[in-house]
Amino acid sequence: MKDKIDITIEYYSIKSKELIEKVNNSSNLNADQIINYGEQLSVLENKITALEVAKEN
């Protein structure tokens, strides 16, 4: 059975990839939408980083 941290990292990684794909596949985003997606991606990446640090300890 996978560790809960590994499962959560996997979940956030999938969500991050989905968000990147959504942005890359959109050709008509305005600046506010790009900023919003960037903020969401930043939050996900910070969560992944924190979980990876927690996993090492």
C-alpha positions as CSV (number, residue, x, y, z in Angstrom):
1,M,0.0,0.0,0.0
2,K,1.3,3.4,-0.9
3,D,2.1,5.9,1.8
4,K,-0.5,8.7,2.2
5,I,2.2,11.3,1.3
6,D,3.0,9.5,-1.9
7,I,-0.7,9.3,-2.8
8,T,-1.2,13.0,-2.1
9,I,1.9,13.9,-4.1
10,E,0.6,11.9,-7.0
11,Y,-2.8,13.6,-6.8
12,Y,-1.3,17.1,-6.8
13,S,1.0,16.2,-9.6
14,I,-1.9,15.1,-11.7
15,K,-3.8,18.3,-10.9
16,S,-0.8,20.3,-11.8
17,K,-0.4,18.6,-15.2
18,E,-4.1,19.0,-15.9
19,L,-3.8,22.7,-15.2
20,I,-0.8,23.1,-17.5
21,E,-2.6,21.2,-20.3
22,K,-5.6,23.4,-19.9
23,V,-3.5,26.6,-20.3
24,N,-1.5,25.2,-23.2
25,N,-4.6,24.1,-25.0
26,S,-6.4,27.5,-24.6
27,S,-5.7,30.0,-27.3
28,N,-7.9,32.8,-26.0
29,L,-6.9,33.4,-22.4
30,N,-6.9,36.9,-21.1
31,A,-4.2,38.3,-18.7
32,D,-6.4,37.8,-15.6
33,Q,-7.0,34.1,-16.5
34,I,-3.3,33.5,-17.1
35,I,-2.4,35.1,-13.7
36,N,-5.1,33.0,-12.0
37,Y,-3.9,29.8,-13.5
38,G,-0.3,30.7,-12.5
39,E,-1.4,31.3,-8.9
40,Q,-3.2,28.0,-8.8
41,L,-0.1,26.2,-10.3
42,S,2.1,27.9,-7.8
43,V,0.0,26.7,-4.9
44,L,0.0,23.1,-6.2
45,E,3.8,23.2,-6.7
46,N,4.3,24.5,-3.2
47,K,2.2,21.7,-1.8
48,I,4.1,19.1,-3.7
49,T,7.4,20.6,-2.5
50,A,6.2,20.6,1.1
51,L,5.1,17.0,0.9
52,E,8.4,15.9,-0.6
53,V,10.2,17.6,2.2
54,A,7.9,16.0,4.8
55,K,8.5,12.6,3.1
56,E,12.3,12.9,3.5
57,N,12.0,13.7,7.2
